[in-house]
Amino acid sequence: MLSLFLAGCPKPPPPGSEPLHGTLERDRYDLVASADEPIRSLSVAPGTTVAAGEVLVQLDDRRVAARVEAARATAERHRARIDELARGGRGEERDQVAAELEALDREWSLAKLELARTQQLVSDRIVSQADLDVAQTRAATAKARLDAHRSTARVLATGATEEELNQARADLAAALANVTDLEVALQRLTVRAPVDGRVEALPYAVGELPGAGATVAVLASSSRPWARIYLPEPLVASATLGTPARLEVDGQADLLEGCLRFIAHEAAFTPYYSLTEHDRHHLAYLAEVELLEDRARALPTGIPIKVWLEVGSAPTSCPPPEPR
C-alpha cells in the first residue's frame, strides 16, 4: 500500500487527483477470560453469526458461585444482627432479668437492714469495727449487682445504642459490596457477544485453561465496514474529519459514499530524510473512511478498495465508530 506514495516523481500528485488505495475492514473484538478458570462449554462455532448478548464461551463458574453464596450468607448474618440490636432482648430474656432484679432488690434491702443493725451494735460497743466493715461491703456489693442488672434490663427493653447500630450497618454495607463484586465476577465468566457480529475464532477447546486475560473468542462486528487507507503528507493538511469520500470496490457498479472519520497524528512511515523540504511528501498517515451505505454490510472484509476524498467539500457528520 505504501508503494503508491513512496515511489514515483519527487513532487506529490495534486490532492484528490489520484485514488488512495486501501482495504475494507470491520471492527474486531478480542474477548478475554476474566479469571483462571477452565472452559466448560462453547455455545457457538467459528463462522457463526450471533446477536449482541448471545453466549459464546462459558468458563467454569462453580468456585466463584460458591463464594457468592458464602458472601450472601455473611450479609444475611449482619442483617439479622441489626434486627436483633434494634429489637432488644427476647421476652424470655426480659422475664429472666426481671426476676433477677426482684431477687437482687430484696438482697439489697436485706443488706441495708443488716448494715443499720451493725452500725447500732458498733455504737453500743457490742460488735467490733471489723463486723461493720463486712456489713458495709455486703451492702455495697448488693447495690452494685442491682445497678448492673438494671442496666441490662434497660438494654433489653430499648435495644442497642445508635453507635452499635451504626457499626452493624457498616458491616452489612461492606458485606453487600462484597456480594456485588463477586456477582460481577460470576457474570464475567459467561463470555457474551458485545455487538451483533460473526465469530471469527475460538482459540481454546472445552476443558482447556486459557488463563486470565487470554483471548477466548474473536468477533467481527456486523456493522458497516470502513476503509483503511494511508494519506500522503500533502493531503493531511487539507483533509479534515468529515470530508466526503467516494469509494470503488471491484464488482460494484456504483461508487459507495463515505466520510473521513479518523486521521493518525503520527506518520505510519518516517524515513530518515522525511523532514527535509523536498522529501516530506514521502510521509504517510493512517486514516479511516466510514462507509455510509447499508449495502456495504455485505462486502467481505479485507478486499481492496479505492478511495477519492472530496477535499474542499463541506464536511459531513460521520456516525461515530463503535468502541473497539
ROKELO-877485 format. One record per residue (C-alpha): residue number from 1; residue in one letter; x, y, z. Coordinates in Angstrom, 2 decimals, always signed. Example, Ala and Ser with C-alpha at 12.3 -4.5 7.8 and 13.67 -1.06 7.14 Angstrom:
! residues 2
PT   pos   code        xx        yy        zz
PT     1      a    +12.30     -4.50     +7.80
PT     2      s    +13.67     -1.06     +7.14
! end
This chain:
! residues 324
PT   pos   code        xx        yy        zz
PT     1      m     +0.00     +0.00     +0.00
PT     2      l     +2.80     +2.42     +0.82
PT     3      s     +4.47     +1.91     -2.55
PT     4      l     +1.92     +4.30     -4.09
PT     5      f     +3.29     +7.14     -2.00
PT     6      l     +6.95     +6.16     -1.73
PT     7      a     +7.60     +5.65     -5.41
PT     8      g     +7.22     +7.95     -8.38
PT     9      c     +8.07    +11.56     -9.10
PT    10      p     +9.59    +13.82     -6.42
PT    11      k     +6.55    +16.08     -6.25
PT    12      p     +3.30    +14.56     -4.91
PT    13      p     +0.24    +14.50     -7.14
PT    14      p     -2.35    +17.23     -6.61
PT    15      p     -4.67    +16.34     -3.69
PT    16      g     -7.66    +14.30     -4.81
PT    17      s     -6.43    +13.69     -8.38
PT    18      e     -5.38    +10.10     -7.71
PT    19      p     -7.27     +7.44     -5.73
PT    20      l     -5.98     +6.27     -2.39
PT    21      h     -5.71     +2.51     -2.17
PT    22      g     -6.63     +0.55     +0.94
PT    23      t     -8.56     -2.40     +2.30
PT    24      l    -12.04     -2.91     +3.70
PT    25      e    -12.04     -3.60     +7.44
PT    26      r    -14.51     -4.30    +10.23
PT    27      d    -14.32     -3.62    +13.95
PT    28      r    -12.94     -6.67    +15.73
PT    29      y    -13.42     -7.62    +19.37
PT    30      d    -10.97     -9.80    +21.25
PT    31      l    -12.98    -11.23    +24.15
PT    32      v    -10.82    -12.37    +27.04
PT    33      a    -11.15    -14.64    +30.07
PT    34      s    -11.62    -12.70    +33.30
PT    35      a    -10.25    -15.41    +35.61
PT    36      d     -8.06    -18.52    +35.68
PT    37      e    -10.90    -20.96    +35.08
PT    38      p    -11.17    -23.80    +32.53
PT    39      i    -13.61    -23.60    +29.64
PT    40      r    -16.78    -25.53    +30.48
PT    41      s    -18.65    -25.13    +27.19
PT    42      l    -18.60    -23.44    +23.77
PT    43      s    -22.05    -22.28    +22.65
PT    44      v    -21.14    -21.43    +19.05
PT    45      a    -18.73    -22.48    +16.32
PT    46      p    -16.34    -20.31    +14.28
PT    47      g    -18.18    -18.64    +11.42
PT    48      t    -21.47    -18.40    +13.34
PT    49      t    -23.44    -15.16    +13.13
PT    50      v    -24.51    -14.07    +16.62
PT    51      a    -26.59    -11.31    +18.19
PT    52      a    -25.46     -8.93    +20.91
PT    53      g    -25.71    -10.60    +24.31
PT    54      e    -25.55    -14.15    +22.97
PT    55      v    -23.37    -16.55    +24.98
PT    56      l    -20.17    -17.54    +23.20
PT    57      v    -17.99    -19.18    +25.86
PT    58      q    -18.80    -20.39    +29.37
PT    59      l    -15.95    -20.63    +31.87
PT    60      d    -16.24    -22.88    +34.91
PT    61      d    -18.11    -20.78    +37.48
PT    62      r    -18.56    -23.24    +40.36
PT    63      r    -15.83    -21.80    +42.54
PT    64      v    -16.97    -18.19    +42.16
PT    65      a    -20.62    -19.23    +42.61
PT    66      a    -19.72    -20.82    +45.96
PT    67      r    -18.00    -17.60    +47.03
PT    68      v    -21.11    -15.64    +46.08
PT    69      e    -23.30    -17.88    +48.26
PT    70      a    -20.90    -17.54    +51.19
PT    71      a    -20.89    -13.74    +50.81
PT    72      r    -24.70    -13.67    +50.72
PT    73      a    -24.85    -15.74    +53.90
PT    74      t    -22.48    -13.30    +55.61
PT    75      a    -24.67    -10.38    +54.56
PT    76      e    -27.77    -12.12    +55.96
PT    77      r    -25.98    -12.69    +59.26
PT    78      h    -25.16     -8.98    +59.51
PT    79      r    -28.76     -8.07    +58.62
PT    80      a    -30.07    -10.38    +61.36
PT    81      r    -27.65     -8.79    +63.83
PT    82      i    -29.06     -5.33    +63.06
PT    83      d    -32.61     -6.60    +63.64
PT    84      e    -31.51     -8.12    +66.94
PT    85      l    -29.84     -4.92    +68.13
PT    86      a    -32.81     -2.78    +67.11
PT    87      r    -35.38     -5.08    +68.72
PT    88      g    -33.63     -5.60    +72.04
PT    89      g    -33.82     -8.81    +74.06
PT    90      r    -36.40    -11.55    +73.69
PT    91      g    -39.37    -11.80    +76.03
PT    92      e    -37.81    -14.76    +77.86
PT    93      e    -34.62    -12.78    +78.47
PT    94      r    -36.56     -9.80    +79.80
PT    95      d    -38.59    -12.04    +82.15
PT    96      q    -35.40    -13.65    +83.46
PT    97      v    -33.76    -10.28    +84.10
PT    98      a    -36.92     -9.01    +85.83
PT    99      a    -36.87    -11.99    +88.20
PT   100      e    -33.20    -11.46    +88.95
PT   101      l    -33.86     -7.77    +89.59
PT   102      e    -36.54     -8.66    +92.11
PT   103      a    -34.21    -11.04    +93.93
PT   104      l    -31.35     -8.52    +93.93
PT   105      d    -33.65     -5.78    +95.16
PT   106      r    -34.58     -7.95    +98.13
PT   107      e    -30.92     -8.76    +98.72
PT   108      w    -30.11     -5.03    +98.69
PT   109      s    -32.94     -4.29   +101.17
PT   110      l    -31.69     -7.02   +103.48
PT   111      a    -28.11     -5.78   +103.23
PT   112      k    -29.25     -2.27   +104.20
PT   113      l    -31.06     -3.61   +107.26
PT   114      e    -28.02     -5.61   +108.35
PT   115      l    -25.81     -2.58   +107.86
PT   116      a    -28.11     -0.45   +110.04
PT   117      r    -28.17     -3.08   +112.82
PT   118      t    -24.39     -3.48   +112.70
PT   119      q    -23.89     +0.29   +112.96
PT   120      q    -26.11     +0.35   +116.05
PT   121      l    -24.25     -2.59   +117.61
PT   122      v    -20.94     -0.85   +116.97
PT   123      s    -22.28     +2.29   +118.65
PT   124      d    -23.29     +0.15   +121.67
PT   125      r    -19.81     -1.45   +121.62
PT   126      i    -21.32     -4.93   +121.18
PT   127      v    -19.51     -5.81   +117.92
PT   128      s    -16.22     -4.65   +116.53
PT   129      q    -15.43     -2.28   +113.70
PT   130      a    -14.48     -5.29   +111.58
PT   131      d    -18.07     -6.54   +111.64
PT   132      l    -19.20     -3.11   +110.43
PT   133      d    -16.72     -3.23   +107.54
PT   134      v    -18.10     -6.62   +106.48
PT   135      a    -21.68     -5.34   +106.55
PT   136      q    -20.75     -2.28   +104.51
PT   137      t    -19.01     -4.43   +101.91
PT   138      r    -22.04     -6.71   +101.59
PT   139      a    -24.35     -3.75   +101.14
PT   140      a    -22.11     -2.16    +98.50
PT   141      t    -21.84     -5.43    +96.61
PT   142      a    -25.60     -5.93    +96.62
PT   143      k    -26.13     -2.38    +95.38
PT   144      a    -23.60     -2.82    +92.54
PT   145      r    -25.20     -6.05    +91.35
PT   146      l    -28.62     -4.43    +91.42
PT   147      d    -27.41     -1.46    +89.35
PT   148      a    -25.74     -3.76    +86.83
PT   149      h    -28.91     -5.77    +86.28
PT   150      r    -30.94     -2.59    +85.96
PT   151      s    -28.63     -1.52    +83.09
PT   152      t    -29.06     -4.93    +81.46
PT   153      a    -32.82     -4.59    +81.74
PT   154      r    -32.73     -1.16    +80.07
PT   155      v    -30.66     -2.54    +77.18
PT   156      l    -33.10     -5.40    +76.67
PT   157      a    -36.04     -3.01    +76.78
PT   158      t    -34.69     -0.27    +74.48
PT   159      g    -32.22     -2.15    +72.22
PT   160      a    -28.64     -1.25    +71.33
PT   161      t    -27.13     +2.22    +71.22
PT   162      e    -27.02     +4.22    +67.99
PT   163      e    -23.25     +3.70    +67.80
PT   164      e    -23.65     -0.09    +67.94
PT   165      l    -26.35     +0.05    +65.25
PT   166      n    -24.14     +2.22    +63.00
PT   167      q    -21.30     -0.24    +63.34
PT   168      a    -23.61     -3.14    +62.46
PT   169      r    -24.96     -1.21    +59.45
PT   170      a    -21.41     -0.55    +58.24
PT   171      d    -20.63     -4.28    +58.48
PT   172      l    -23.74     -5.04    +56.42
PT   173      a    -22.81     -2.45    +53.76
PT   174      a    -19.34     -3.98    +53.42
PT   175      a    -20.84     -7.46    +53.12
PT   176      l    -23.31     -6.33    +50.42
PT   177      a    -20.49     -4.65    +48.48
PT   178      n    -18.57     -7.91    +48.54
PT   179      v    -21.65     -9.74    +47.23
PT   180      t    -21.94     -7.27    +44.33
PT   181      d    -18.25     -7.63    +43.48
PT   182      l    -18.48    -11.42    +43.41
PT   183      e    -21.71    -11.35    +41.38
PT   184      v    -19.99     -9.24    +38.72
PT   185      a    -17.05    -11.67    +38.69
PT   186      l    -19.53    -14.53    +38.27
PT   187      q    -21.28    -12.82    +35.34
PT   188      r    -17.95    -12.20    +33.58
PT   189      l    -17.27    -15.93    +33.48
PT   190      t    -20.01    -16.07    +30.84
PT   191      v    -18.47    -14.50    +27.72
PT   192      r    -21.16    -12.83    +25.61
PT   193      a    -21.11    -11.06    +22.27
PT   194      p    -20.89     -7.27    +22.87
PT   195      v    -22.41     -6.49    +19.43
PT   196      d    -24.02     -8.28    +16.52
PT   197      g    -21.33     -9.97    +14.52
PT   198      r    -19.61    -13.08    +13.24
PT   199      v    -17.42    -15.37    +15.32
PT   200      e    -14.02    -15.47    +13.66
PT   201      a    -12.10    -17.67    +16.08
PT   202      l    -12.38    -19.69    +19.29
PT   203      p     -8.74    -20.33    +20.23
PT   204      y     -9.42    -22.77    +23.12
PT   205      a    -11.31    -26.04    +23.37
PT   206      v    -13.55    -27.27    +26.16
PT   207      g    -11.51    -28.25    +29.21
PT   208      e     -8.52    -26.05    +28.40
PT   209      l     -7.35    -23.40    +30.87
PT   210      p     -6.78    -20.14    +28.97
PT   211      g     -5.69    -18.05    +31.97
PT   212      a     -6.88    -14.60    +32.97
PT   213      g     -6.56    -12.09    +30.13
PT   214      a     -6.24    -14.70    +27.36
PT   215      t     -8.42    -14.24    +24.25
PT   216      v    -11.15    -16.89    +24.20
PT   217      a    -13.20    -15.54    +21.27
PT   218      v    -12.69    -13.17    +18.34
PT   219      l    -15.77    -11.39    +16.99
PT   220      a    -16.08     -9.27    +13.83
PT   221      s    -18.82     -6.66    +14.05
PT   222      s    -21.67     -6.85    +11.52
PT   223      s    -21.90     -3.05    +11.39
PT   224      r    -20.97     -1.17     +8.23
PT   225      p    -17.31     -1.70     +7.32
PT   226      w    -14.70     +1.02     +6.97
PT   227      a    -11.73     +1.54     +4.70
PT   228      r     -8.16     +1.67     +5.98
PT   229      i     -6.06     +3.98     +3.84
PT   230      y     -2.85     +6.00     +4.12
PT   231      l     -2.89     +9.72     +3.41
PT   232      p     +0.18    +11.27     +1.81
PT   233      e     +1.58    +14.21     +3.77
PT   234      p     +0.42    +16.97     +1.36
PT   235      l     -3.19    +15.75     +1.69
PT   236      v     -3.21    +15.69     +5.51
PT   237      a     -3.23    +19.48     +5.83
PT   238      s     -6.33    +19.88     +3.63
PT   239      a     -8.30    +16.79     +4.69
PT   240      t    -10.46    +17.17     +7.78
PT   241      l    -12.65    +14.80     +9.71
PT   242      g    -15.99    +14.52     +7.97
PT   243      t    -14.52    +15.08     +4.49
PT   244      p    -16.84    +13.29     +1.99
PT   245      a    -15.40    +10.37     +0.06
PT   246      r    -16.28     +8.13     -2.87
PT   247      l    -15.18     +4.51     -2.79
PT   248      e    -14.83     +1.90     -5.53
PT   249      v    -14.96     -1.85     -4.90
PT   250      d    -14.39     -4.50     -7.57
PT   251      g    -17.71     -5.99     -8.60
PT   252      q    -19.74     -2.93     -7.58
PT   253      a    -21.11     -0.90    -10.49
PT   254      d    -21.69     +2.27     -8.49
PT   255      l    -19.38     +4.15     -6.21
PT   256      l    -20.07     +3.99     -2.48
PT   257      e    -20.45     +7.03     -0.25
PT   258      g    -18.28     +7.55     +2.80
PT   259      c    -16.65    +10.12     +5.04
PT   260      l    -13.26    +10.51     +6.67
PT   261      r    -13.62     +9.60    +10.36
PT   262      f    -10.01     +9.29    +11.61
PT   263      i     -6.51    +10.59    +10.81
PT   264      a     -3.50     +9.46    +12.81
PT   265      h     -1.40    +12.16    +14.47
PT   266      e     +1.89    +10.44    +13.65
PT   267      a     +3.14     +9.16    +10.33
PT   268      a     +3.00     +5.42     +9.78
PT   269      f     +6.28     +5.53     +7.82
PT   270      t     +9.01     +8.06     +8.56
PT   271      p    +12.28     +7.71     +6.60
PT   272      y    +15.37     +9.47     +7.92
PT   273      y    +15.17    +12.15     +5.21
PT   274      s    +11.42    +12.77     +5.57
PT   275      l    +11.63    +16.11     +7.35
PT   276      t    +13.55    +17.85     +4.60
PT   277      e    +11.72    +20.34     +2.43
PT   278      h    +11.97    +18.20     -0.72
PT   279      d    +11.10    +14.80     +0.75
PT   280      r     +8.31    +15.39     +3.27
PT   281      h     +5.77    +14.10     +0.79
PT   282      h     +7.03    +10.56     +1.47
PT   283      l     +5.25    +10.60     +4.84
PT   284      a     +2.04     +8.55     +5.06
PT   285      y     -0.63     +8.85     +7.77
PT   286      l     -3.06     +6.09     +8.68
PT   287      a     -6.69     +7.12     +8.11
PT   288      e    -10.13     +5.52     +8.26
PT   289      v    -13.09     +6.20     +5.98
PT   290      e    -16.56     +5.23     +7.21
PT   291      l    -18.86     +3.66     +4.58
PT   292      l    -22.30     +5.24     +4.90
PT   293      e    -24.49     +2.91     +2.79
PT   294      d    -26.14     -0.20     +4.18
PT   295      r    -25.30     -2.18     +1.04
PT   296      a    -21.68     -2.08     +2.20
PT   297      r    -22.55     -4.52     +5.00
PT   298      a    -22.50     -7.41     +2.53
PT   299      l    -18.95     -6.69     +1.35
PT   300      p    -16.28     -9.13     +2.56
PT   301      t    -13.58     -7.99     +4.94
PT   302      g    -10.09     -7.42     +3.56
PT   303      i    -10.92     -6.74     -0.09
PT   304      p     -9.01     -3.95     -1.90
PT   305      i    -10.76     -0.60     -2.23
PT   306      k    -10.11     +2.75     -3.93
PT   307      v    -10.94     +6.00     -2.16
PT   308      w    -11.32     +9.51     -3.58
PT   309      l    -11.51    +12.20     -0.91
PT   310      e    -13.55    +15.26     -1.90
PT   311      v    -11.16    +17.71     -0.27
PT   312      g    -12.64    +21.19     -0.07
PT   313      s    -16.24    +19.99     +0.11
PT   314      a    -18.35    +20.75     +3.18
PT   315      p    -17.69    +18.19     +5.91
PT   316      t    -20.45    +15.71     +6.69
PT   317      s    -21.40    +14.20    +10.04
PT   318      c    -19.85    +10.75    +10.24
PT   319      p    -21.55     +8.28    +12.56
PT   320      p    -19.22     +7.58    +15.48
PT   321      p    -17.32     +4.29    +15.24
PT   322      e    -18.25     +1.55    +17.64
PT   323      p    -15.78     +1.11    +20.53
PT   324      r    -13.12     -1.50    +19.92
! end
